[in-house]
């Protein structure tokens, strides 16, 4: 909730203001991969609208960047 308030309940990708927090996602900018310091770092978290920014655009971006040189990270 602190991240949503900091970001003014606004998607950091598309700029949409969303008052219904059920339609927002606290998204990690950099994948934490189990690292607690990245997981809990509020500077590593951003507000995204659930659809389409998190569920479509961000997920597609993450899938594209995980595959590197023929080996899955």
DOMARVEX-488631 format. One record per residue: chain; x negated, y negated, z of N, C-alpha, C in turn; residue in three letters. Coordinates in Angstrom, 1 decimal. Last residue first. Layout:
[atom 'A', [X, Y, Z], [X, Y, Z], [X, Y, Z], 'ALA']
...
REM end
This chain:
[atom 'A', [-17.7, 18.5, -17.9], [-18.3, 18.0, -16.6], [-17.7, 18.7, -15.4], 'UNK']
[atom 'A', [-18.1, 20.7, -20.5], [-17.2, 20.0, -19.6], [-17.9, 19.7, -18.3], 'UNK']
[atom 'A', [-20.0, 20.1, -23.4], [-20.0, 20.8, -22.1], [-19.0, 20.0, -21.2], 'UNK']
[atom 'A', [-20.4, 18.8, -25.7], [-20.0, 20.2, -25.8], [-19.9, 20.9, -24.5], 'UNK']
[atom 'A', [-21.1, 16.1, -25.0], [-22.1, 17.0, -25.6], [-21.7, 18.5, -25.6], 'UNK']
[atom 'A', [-18.5, 15.9, -22.8], [-19.7, 15.2, -23.3], [-20.7, 16.3, -23.8], 'UNK']
[atom 'A', [-15.4, 15.2, -21.7], [-16.1, 16.1, -22.6], [-17.3, 15.4, -23.2], 'UNK']
[atom 'A', [-14.5, 13.1, -20.2], [-15.0, 14.3, -19.5], [-15.8, 15.2, -20.4], 'UNK']
[atom 'A', [-13.4, 11.1, -21.9], [-14.8, 10.9, -21.3], [-15.3, 12.1, -20.6], 'UNK']
[atom 'A', [-10.9, 12.1, -22.7], [-11.9, 11.8, -23.7], [-13.3, 11.7, -23.1], 'UNK']
[atom 'A', [-9.6, 12.2, -20.2], [-9.8, 13.4, -20.9], [-10.9, 13.2, -22.0], 'UNK']
[atom 'A', [-9.5, 9.5, -19.5], [-10.3, 10.4, -18.7], [-10.6, 11.7, -19.4], 'UNK']
[atom 'A', [-7.8, 8.6, -21.6], [-9.1, 8.0, -21.5], [-10.0, 9.0, -20.7], 'UNK']
[atom 'A', [-5.5, 10.0, -20.9], [-6.1, 10.2, -22.2], [-7.6, 9.7, -22.2], 'UNK']
[atom 'A', [-4.9, 8.8, -18.4], [-5.2, 10.2, -18.5], [-5.9, 10.6, -19.8], 'UNK']
[atom 'A', [-4.4, 6.1, -19.2], [-5.6, 6.4, -18.3], [-5.9, 7.9, -18.4], 'UNK']
[atom 'A', [-2.1, 6.5, -20.9], [-3.3, 5.8, -21.4], [-4.5, 6.2, -20.5], 'UNK']
[atom 'A', [-0.2, 8.2, -19.3], [-0.5, 8.3, -20.8], [-1.9, 7.8, -21.1], 'UNK']
[atom 'A', [0.0, 7.6, -16.6], [0.3, 9.0, -17.1], [-0.1, 9.2, -18.6], 'UNK']
[atom 'A', [-0.8, 4.9, -16.4], [-1.5, 5.9, -15.7], [-1.3, 7.3, -16.4], 'UNK']
[atom 'A', [0.9, 3.5, -18.4], [-0.5, 3.2, -18.2], [-1.3, 4.3, -17.5], 'UNK']
[atom 'A', [3.6, 3.6, -19.0], [2.7, 4.6, -19.6], [1.3, 4.5, -19.2], 'UNK']
[atom 'A', [4.0, 4.9, -15.8], [4.2, 5.1, -17.2], [4.3, 3.8, -17.9], 'UNK']
[atom 'A', [3.0, 3.7, -13.4], [3.0, 5.2, -13.6], [3.1, 5.5, -15.1], 'UNK']
[atom 'A', [0.8, 1.0, -13.5], [2.2, 1.5, -13.6], [2.1, 3.0, -13.9], 'UNK']
[atom 'A', [-1.9, 0.8, -11.1], [-1.4, 1.0, -12.5], [0.1, 1.4, -12.4], 'UNK']
[atom 'A', [-4.2, -0.7, -9.1], [-2.8, -0.5, -9.3], [-2.5, -0.3, -10.8], 'UNK']
[atom 'A', [-7.3, 0.9, -8.2], [-6.6, -0.2, -8.9], [-5.1, 0.3, -9.0], 'UNK']
[atom 'A', [-10.3, 1.4, -6.4], [-8.9, 1.8, -6.6], [-8.2, 0.6, -7.2], 'UNK']
[atom 'A', [-12.7, 0.7, -5.6], [-12.7, 1.7, -6.6], [-11.3, 2.1, -7.0], 'UNK']
[atom 'A', [-12.3, -0.9, -3.4], [-12.8, -1.5, -4.6], [-12.8, -0.6, -5.8], 'UNK']
[atom 'A', [-11.7, 1.0, -1.5], [-10.6, 0.2, -2.1], [-11.0, -0.6, -3.3], 'UNK']
[atom 'A', [-13.0, 4.1, -1.1], [-13.4, 2.7, -1.4], [-12.3, 2.0, -2.1], 'UNK']
[atom 'A', [-12.3, 6.7, -0.8], [-11.7, 5.8, 0.1], [-12.1, 4.3, -0.1], 'UNK']
[atom 'A', [-13.7, 8.0, -2.9], [-12.3, 8.2, -2.7], [-11.6, 7.1, -1.9], 'UNK']
[atom 'A', [-16.4, 7.3, -2.6], [-15.6, 6.8, -3.7], [-14.1, 6.9, -3.6], 'UNK']
[atom 'A', [-16.8, 8.7, -0.2], [-17.1, 7.2, -0.2], [-16.4, 6.6, -1.4], 'UNK']
[atom 'A', [-16.2, 11.4, -0.8], [-15.3, 10.6, 0.1], [-15.6, 9.1, 0.1], 'UNK']
[atom 'A', [-16.2, 13.0, -3.7], [-17.1, 12.1, -3.0], [-16.2, 11.2, -2.1], 'UNK']
[atom 'A', [-14.6, 14.4, -5.4], [-14.8, 14.9, -4.1], [-15.7, 14.1, -3.2], 'UNK']
[atom 'A', [-14.5, 12.8, -7.8], [-15.1, 14.1, -7.8], [-15.4, 14.7, -6.4], 'UNK']
[atom 'A', [-13.7, 10.2, -8.3], [-14.4, 10.4, -7.1], [-15.0, 11.8, -7.0], 'UNK']
[atom 'A', [-13.9, 8.2, -11.2], [-13.5, 9.5, -10.7], [-14.3, 9.8, -9.4], 'UNK']
[atom 'A', [-13.3, 4.9, -11.0], [-14.3, 5.8, -11.2], [-13.9, 7.1, -10.5], 'UNK']
[atom 'A', [-10.7, 4.0, -10.3], [-11.4, 3.5, -11.5], [-12.5, 4.4, -11.9], 'UNK']
[atom 'A', [-8.0, 5.7, -9.1], [-9.4, 5.5, -9.0], [-10.0, 5.1, -10.3], 'UNK']
[atom 'A', [-4.8, 4.2, -8.5], [-5.7, 4.9, -9.4], [-7.1, 4.7, -9.1], 'UNK']
[atom 'A', [-1.8, 4.3, -7.3], [-3.1, 3.8, -6.8], [-4.2, 4.7, -7.5], 'UNK']
[atom 'A', [1.0, 3.6, -9.3], [0.0, 4.6, -8.9], [-1.3, 3.9, -8.4], 'UNK']
[atom 'A', [4.5, 2.9, -9.3], [3.1, 2.5, -9.3], [2.2, 3.6, -8.8], 'UNK']
[atom 'A', [7.1, 3.5, -8.8], [6.7, 3.4, -10.2], [5.3, 2.9, -10.4], 'UNK']
[atom 'A', [7.5, 3.2, -6.2], [7.6, 4.6, -6.7], [7.1, 4.7, -8.2], 'UNK']
[atom 'A', [7.6, 0.5, -5.8], [6.3, 1.2, -5.6], [6.3, 2.6, -6.0], 'UNK']
[atom 'A', [9.2, -1.8, -7.5], [9.5, -0.5, -7.1], [8.1, 0.3, -7.0], 'UNK']
[atom 'A', [8.2, -4.1, -8.7], [8.6, -4.2, -7.3], [8.9, -2.8, -6.7], 'UNK']
[atom 'A', [5.7, -4.8, -10.9], [6.6, -3.8, -10.6], [6.9, -3.8, -9.1], 'UNK']
[atom 'A', [4.5, -6.6, -13.6], [4.8, -6.7, -12.2], [5.9, -5.7, -11.9], 'UNK']
[atom 'A', [2.1, -5.6, -16.0], [3.5, -5.6, -15.6], [3.6, -5.7, -14.1], 'UNK']
[atom 'A', [-0.5, -5.5, -17.0], [0.0, -6.7, -16.4], [1.4, -6.8, -16.0], 'UNK']
[atom 'A', [-1.7, -3.2, -18.0], [-0.8, -3.9, -18.9], [-0.3, -5.3, -18.3], 'UNK']
[atom 'A', [-3.7, -2.7, -15.9], [-3.9, -2.4, -17.3], [-3.0, -3.2, -18.3], 'UNK']
[atom 'A', [-2.9, -3.2, -13.4], [-4.1, -3.8, -13.8], [-4.5, -3.6, -15.3], 'UNK']
[atom 'A', [0.4, -4.0, -12.5], [-0.5, -3.1, -13.2], [-1.7, -3.8, -13.8], 'UNK']
[atom 'A', [1.1, -5.4, -9.4], [0.9, -5.7, -10.9], [0.0, -4.7, -11.5], 'UNK']
[atom 'A', [1.2, -6.0, -6.8], [2.2, -5.1, -7.3], [2.3, -5.2, -8.9], 'UNK']
[atom 'A', [-1.1, -7.4, -6.1], [0.2, -8.1, -6.2], [1.2, -7.3, -7.0], 'UNK']
[atom 'A', [-3.3, -6.2, -5.4], [-3.1, -6.4, -6.8], [-1.8, -7.0, -7.1], 'UNK']
[atom 'A', [-2.8, -6.1, -2.6], [-4.0, -6.8, -3.1], [-3.8, -7.2, -4.6], 'UNK']
[atom 'A', [-0.6, -4.4, -2.6], [-0.5, -5.8, -2.2], [-1.6, -6.6, -2.7], 'UNK']
[atom 'A', [-1.8, -2.0, -3.6], [-0.7, -2.6, -4.3], [-0.5, -4.1, -3.9], 'UNK']
[atom 'A', [-3.7, -1.7, -1.5], [-4.2, -1.9, -2.9], [-3.1, -2.5, -3.7], 'UNK']
[atom 'A', [-2.0, -1.2, 0.7], [-2.9, -2.3, 0.7], [-3.4, -2.7, -0.7], 'UNK']
[atom 'A', [-0.8, 1.2, 0.0], [0.0, 0.0, 0.0], [-0.9, -1.3, 0.0], 'UNK']
REM end
